């Protein structure tokens, strides 16, 4: 299960940003730290980072929206990442994707209406020989077919 994020706190966010501001290429570590603390990176957080780093809001927004791992809204209680790389696709990932999206009723980048699961794409989890693969709350799950796939969906909904 994904740990519950802290509620938004501008003072805490500023503290996190300043702690990383001296790093080369500071925006990426700042966004990772903000997401770890608050569960996502709001427009307010991105604007605050831009202000403290003395960069444009457009630059911060561009970085935020370019990288798939940054969330702009809070995740569900569980985060399910399905591998969409070629090796997993060759081993049946499209069938897994269809089953998961059908069962959950959401597409990639969406969260179920009960806030149980956020479904995200992943591009190679390093489990190529045992695909199709996924990460459920950062725990790898391979050979997603039959009962294993059913268990993954059941665990994600729990």
Backbone torsions as a table, in degrees:
resi	resn	phi	psi	omega
1	UNK	NA	139.6	179.2
2	UNK	-71.6	131.8	179.2
3	UNK	-61.1	145.8	179.7
4	UNK	-67.3	128.0	-179.9
5	UNK	-73.4	156.7	175.3
6	UNK	-72.9	149.7	174.9
7	UNK	-67.5	153.5	-178.6
8	UNK	-56.7	133.0	179.2
9	UNK	-144.0	107.8	-175.2
10	UNK	-60.6	-39.3	179.8
11	UNK	-64.4	-42.1	178.5
12	UNK	-66.1	-40.3	178.6
13	UNK	-62.2	-43.6	178.5
14	UNK	-61.7	-39.1	178.0
15	UNK	-62.6	-44.4	178.7
16	UNK	-62.6	-46.2	-178.0
17	UNK	-62.1	-46.9	-179.0
18	UNK	-64.2	-32.9	179.9
19	UNK	-65.8	-25.4	-178.4
20	UNK	-107.4	-6.9	-171.3
21	UNK	-60.9	-27.8	-178.8
22	UNK	-81.3	-6.6	-179.7
23	UNK	-74.4	148.9	172.6
24	UNK	-68.9	133.4	-177.2
25	UNK	62.9	45.6	-170.0
26	UNK	-62.9	-25.4	-172.9
27	UNK	-61.4	-41.1	179.3
28	UNK	-63.4	-51.1	177.6
29	UNK	-62.0	-32.7	177.4
30	UNK	-64.4	-47.9	-180.0
31	UNK	-63.0	-39.6	177.1
32	UNK	-62.1	-43.4	-179.1
33	UNK	-67.3	-41.0	178.1
34	UNK	-63.6	-41.9	179.7
35	UNK	-66.8	-38.3	177.8
36	UNK	-62.4	-37.5	-178.0
37	UNK	-78.1	-46.6	-170.5
38	UNK	-108.2	-2.8	177.5
39	UNK	86.5	-17.1	179.4
40	UNK	-163.8	176.0	177.9
41	UNK	-119.8	103.8	-179.2
42	UNK	-75.2	166.5	175.2
43	UNK	-59.7	-36.9	178.3
44	UNK	-62.5	-42.2	179.2
45	UNK	-66.2	-42.0	178.9
46	UNK	-64.3	-40.5	178.4
47	UNK	-65.0	-40.0	178.6
48	UNK	-64.9	-41.0	177.4
49	UNK	-62.7	-43.5	179.0
50	UNK	-61.3	-43.5	-179.6
51	UNK	-62.4	-48.4	-177.5
52	UNK	-67.8	-36.5	179.8
53	UNK	-83.2	-7.3	-178.4
54	UNK	59.8	47.4	173.8
55	UNK	-122.1	167.7	-179.9
56	UNK	-74.5	153.7	174.5
57	UNK	-62.4	-33.2	179.2
58	UNK	-63.0	-40.4	178.6
59	UNK	-64.7	-45.3	178.7
60	UNK	-62.5	-43.2	179.3
61	UNK	-63.3	-40.2	178.8
62	UNK	-60.8	-43.1	178.1
63	UNK	-66.5	-44.7	-178.5
64	UNK	-59.3	-42.1	-176.0
65	UNK	-87.3	-14.8	179.7
66	UNK	-74.6	-40.8	-174.5
67	UNK	-90.0	127.2	-176.0
68	UNK	-66.6	-25.7	-175.4
69	UNK	-78.8	-11.7	178.0
70	UNK	-86.1	130.5	179.4
71	UNK	-102.8	142.6	177.6
72	UNK	-104.1	-3.4	174.5
73	UNK	-138.7	157.4	-177.3
74	UNK	-60.8	143.7	178.8
75	UNK	-79.4	168.1	172.4
76	UNK	-71.4	179.0	179.7
77	UNK	-62.6	-29.3	176.7
78	UNK	-124.3	144.3	176.1
79	UNK	-115.5	120.9	-179.7
80	UNK	-112.2	118.8	177.4
81	UNK	-110.4	119.7	177.4
82	UNK	-98.5	132.8	178.6
83	UNK	-72.2	131.3	179.9
84	UNK	-117.5	12.1	-179.0
85	UNK	-71.4	164.6	-173.6
86	UNK	-58.5	-42.4	-177.6
87	UNK	-62.5	-43.0	178.2
88	UNK	-68.8	-36.1	177.4
89	UNK	-63.5	-37.8	178.4
90	UNK	-66.5	-20.2	-178.3
91	UNK	-103.7	12.5	173.0
92	UNK	106.8	19.1	-177.0
93	UNK	-63.6	-31.7	-179.9
94	UNK	-65.5	-35.5	176.3
95	UNK	-66.7	-42.5	177.4
96	UNK	-61.9	-46.1	179.7
97	UNK	-57.8	-46.7	180.0
98	UNK	-61.9	-41.6	-179.3
99	UNK	-67.0	-46.1	-177.9
100	UNK	-66.0	-46.9	-178.8
101	UNK	-65.1	-36.3	176.9
102	UNK	-65.4	-45.4	-178.7
103	UNK	-67.8	-40.9	-177.6
104	UNK	-83.6	-24.2	-178.9
105	UNK	74.9	24.7	178.4
106	UNK	-136.8	160.1	173.6
107	UNK	-103.8	-177.5	179.2
108	UNK	-63.6	137.4	179.9
109	UNK	86.1	4.6	-177.9
110	UNK	-114.4	161.4	178.7
111	UNK	-119.6	139.8	179.7
112	UNK	-60.2	154.6	-176.0
113	UNK	-61.5	-25.4	177.5
114	UNK	-89.1	6.4	179.4
115	UNK	62.0	23.1	-179.5
116	UNK	-80.1	-39.7	-171.1
117	UNK	-137.6	132.5	167.3
118	UNK	-105.9	127.1	-178.4
119	UNK	-102.5	125.5	-178.6
120	UNK	-130.4	150.2	173.7
121	UNK	-82.8	151.4	172.4
122	UNK	-131.2	147.7	-177.1
123	UNK	-120.0	85.1	-179.9
124	UNK	82.1	112.8	177.6
125	UNK	-101.7	0.4	-179.7
126	UNK	80.3	14.9	179.4
127	UNK	-112.4	37.3	-171.1
128	UNK	-56.6	-39.3	-177.2
129	UNK	-75.2	-14.2	-177.7
130	UNK	-126.8	32.7	179.2
131	UNK	-80.1	174.4	-3.3
132	UNK	-67.4	149.5	-172.6
133	UNK	-129.7	164.6	179.2
134	UNK	-152.5	168.3	168.5
135	UNK	-121.2	127.3	173.2
136	UNK	-113.6	110.9	-175.7
137	UNK	53.2	44.7	178.0
138	UNK	69.6	8.5	175.6
139	UNK	-98.3	121.0	-177.9
140	UNK	-70.2	141.8	176.5
141	UNK	-134.7	125.3	-176.2
142	UNK	-117.9	172.5	179.2
143	UNK	51.4	55.9	-176.1
144	UNK	-78.3	92.2	175.1
145	UNK	-153.9	158.3	177.0
146	UNK	53.7	-131.6	-176.4
147	UNK	-61.5	-36.2	180.0
148	UNK	-62.2	-41.3	177.9
149	UNK	-67.5	-43.1	177.6
150	UNK	-60.1	-41.5	179.0
151	UNK	-65.3	-40.1	178.6
152	UNK	-59.8	-47.1	179.7
153	UNK	-64.0	-43.6	179.3
154	UNK	-62.1	-44.2	179.3
155	UNK	-65.0	-38.4	179.5
156	UNK	-65.3	-38.5	-179.0
157	UNK	-75.1	-19.8	-174.4
158	UNK	-63.5	NA	NA
